């Protein structure tokens, strides 16, 4: 039932996205030039394009909010603790006092994490005044823990005892969203 509701939300979000794109296209590339060279009276098709844009934007916002409400919140710390049970993490190529008996291959965990615009605005103020951007520090910390938990879950599925040579890579995706990739080599120990 939950998958059905999520599919309906995804459908309505797609409809809203199409409304936004078509509305912007008509407003900018058809309505703008038309309005410059014709009567200042706005025709019905231009009003419809404006309503398609605004209605589509509202529909996307509502569906995303409902999706976030229906999905269970990410408990990053609990996920990381649960995934790390029985698996050693090491950022070197070996583990002191242990012998690696089998290399199980590359494991990775990936997330794209963002903060809401209210925190983004707070960070802009901090950027002007100076100091640590606490909102982004918190965002990156949560993203790192989530990516690590996903990497460890993949290692557990392979039956690994440890993950060695652990590395993190981050990239800015858009605005206040950042991609974080955690990767390493899953190994069995003697």
Legacy VTK file of the C-alpha trace (Angstrom):
# vtk DataFile Version 3.0
C-alpha trace
ASCII
DATASET POLYDATA
POINTS 190 float
0.000 0.000 0.000
2.846 2.354 0.886
4.552 1.696 -2.470
1.271 2.470 -4.239
0.962 5.807 -2.427
4.571 6.668 -3.227
3.939 5.833 -6.891
0.923 8.173 -6.909
2.985 10.946 -5.311
5.721 10.375 -7.896
3.139 10.618 -10.704
1.732 13.898 -9.380
5.242 15.261 -8.885
5.960 14.430 -12.544
2.768 16.239 -13.619
3.782 19.248 -11.491
7.285 19.238 -12.975
5.856 19.205 -16.490
3.591 22.135 -15.569
6.578 24.099 -14.273
8.706 23.407 -17.354
5.937 24.098 -19.870
4.810 27.194 -17.958
8.326 28.652 -17.876
8.887 27.840 -21.541
5.659 29.512 -22.652
6.145 32.512 -20.346
9.740 33.188 -21.354
9.947 32.201 -24.995
6.427 32.863 -26.244
4.711 35.171 -23.779
7.609 37.549 -23.194
8.210 38.412 -26.864
4.462 38.482 -27.561
3.842 40.893 -24.674
6.612 43.245 -25.849
5.194 43.647 -29.354
1.418 43.449 -28.752
-1.365 44.884 -26.621
-0.717 45.154 -22.888
-3.890 43.095 -22.311
-2.761 39.651 -21.183
-4.409 36.854 -23.215
-5.907 33.755 -21.618
-3.142 31.436 -22.893
-0.486 33.549 -21.178
-2.484 33.524 -17.935
-2.838 29.725 -18.293
0.942 29.412 -18.672
1.477 31.449 -15.505
-1.026 29.289 -13.608
0.589 26.113 -14.998
3.947 27.292 -13.695
2.664 28.307 -10.244
0.326 25.315 -9.933
3.063 22.916 -11.004
5.464 24.420 -8.496
2.886 24.077 -5.732
2.148 20.474 -6.739
5.856 19.572 -6.655
6.288 21.187 -3.221
3.252 19.361 -1.799
4.255 15.948 -3.177
7.840 16.276 -1.931
6.578 17.310 1.526
4.182 14.344 1.628
6.925 11.979 0.469
9.242 13.188 3.214
6.483 12.868 5.796
5.595 9.321 4.718
9.173 8.051 4.590
10.760 7.173 7.890
13.324 9.694 9.102
16.973 8.835 8.662
18.512 7.783 11.966
22.090 8.154 10.855
23.845 7.406 14.141
21.790 4.250 14.776
22.309 3.052 11.197
26.069 3.519 11.504
26.295 1.738 14.877
24.184 -1.159 13.597
26.207 -1.485 10.378
29.565 -1.278 12.163
28.872 -4.180 14.534
31.621 -6.745 13.991
33.350 -4.894 11.141
36.647 -3.105 11.559
37.301 0.131 9.675
40.838 1.104 8.765
42.188 3.833 6.487
45.482 2.016 5.904
46.308 -0.965 3.670
46.755 -3.350 6.591
45.505 -3.921 10.115
48.197 -4.134 12.816
48.245 -7.569 14.441
45.836 -9.102 11.881
46.423 -11.128 8.726
44.223 -10.554 5.694
43.112 -13.923 4.317
40.888 -12.779 1.433
40.215 -9.636 -0.525
36.453 -9.389 -1.158
36.609 -6.308 -3.362
35.509 -2.714 -3.406
32.602 -1.607 -1.221
31.026 1.805 -1.353
28.341 3.915 0.215
26.854 6.960 -1.424
24.489 9.795 -0.506
23.499 13.230 -1.697
22.519 15.320 1.281
21.003 18.783 1.507
19.832 21.215 4.141
16.582 23.128 3.990
16.619 26.720 2.808
16.177 28.165 6.327
19.518 26.698 7.375
21.004 27.775 4.066
20.023 31.396 4.809
21.538 31.129 8.289
24.784 29.998 6.684
24.763 33.005 4.352
24.581 35.288 7.402
27.472 33.376 9.005
29.386 33.715 5.735
29.031 37.496 5.964
29.909 37.688 9.662
32.579 34.984 9.615
33.024 31.835 11.651
32.231 28.172 11.204
29.241 27.351 9.022
27.643 25.045 11.587
24.717 24.085 9.358
27.023 22.754 6.649
29.298 21.079 9.192
26.281 19.209 10.559
25.081 18.344 7.037
28.450 16.904 6.001
28.780 14.959 9.267
25.395 13.306 8.731
26.192 12.612 5.074
29.529 10.998 6.039
27.859 8.758 8.633
25.121 7.729 6.218
27.580 6.937 3.406
29.762 4.968 5.846
26.742 2.981 7.086
25.805 2.107 3.506
29.391 1.044 2.746
29.464 -1.149 5.851
26.113 -2.718 4.948
27.553 -3.671 1.553
30.640 -5.121 3.290
28.439 -7.180 5.639
26.577 -8.627 2.667
29.933 -9.866 1.335
30.781 -11.427 4.730
33.686 -9.053 5.438
35.459 -8.810 8.774
36.993 -5.413 7.962
37.114 -2.611 5.438
40.597 -1.288 4.770
41.883 1.690 2.811
38.696 3.650 3.603
38.414 6.940 1.715
35.822 9.697 1.429
35.124 11.842 -1.599
32.772 14.814 -1.709
31.369 16.949 -4.482
29.039 19.921 -4.498
25.959 18.995 -6.504
23.714 22.055 -6.460
23.373 24.948 -4.035
23.392 23.533 -0.540
23.455 19.858 -1.572
26.615 17.774 -1.398
27.406 14.300 -2.672
29.499 12.101 -0.410
31.031 8.773 -1.408
32.687 6.431 1.104
34.678 3.536 -0.319
37.191 0.938 0.724
38.300 -2.674 0.293
36.333 -5.379 2.086
38.557 -8.146 3.491
38.360 -11.352 5.524
40.743 -11.702 8.458
42.482 -14.767 9.926
LINES 1 191
190 0 1 2 3 4 5 6 7 8 9 10 11 12 13 14 15 16 17 18 19 20 21 22 23 24 25 26 27 28 29 30 31 32 33 34 35 36 37 38 39 40 41 42 43 44 45 46 47 48 49 50 51 52 53 54 55 56 57 58 59 60 61 62 63 64 65 66 67 68 69 70 71 72 73 74 75 76 77 78 79 80 81 82 83 84 85 86 87 88 89 90 91 92 93 94 95 96 97 98 99 100 101 102 103 104 105 106 107 108 109 110 111 112 113 114 115 116 117 118 119 120 121 122 123 124 125 126 127 128 129 130 131 132 133 134 135 136 137 138 139 140 141 142 143 144 145 146 147 148 149 150 151 152 153 154 155 156 157 158 159 160 161 162 163 164 165 166 167 168 169 170 171 172 173 174 175 176 177 178 179 180 181 182 183 184 185 186 187 188 189
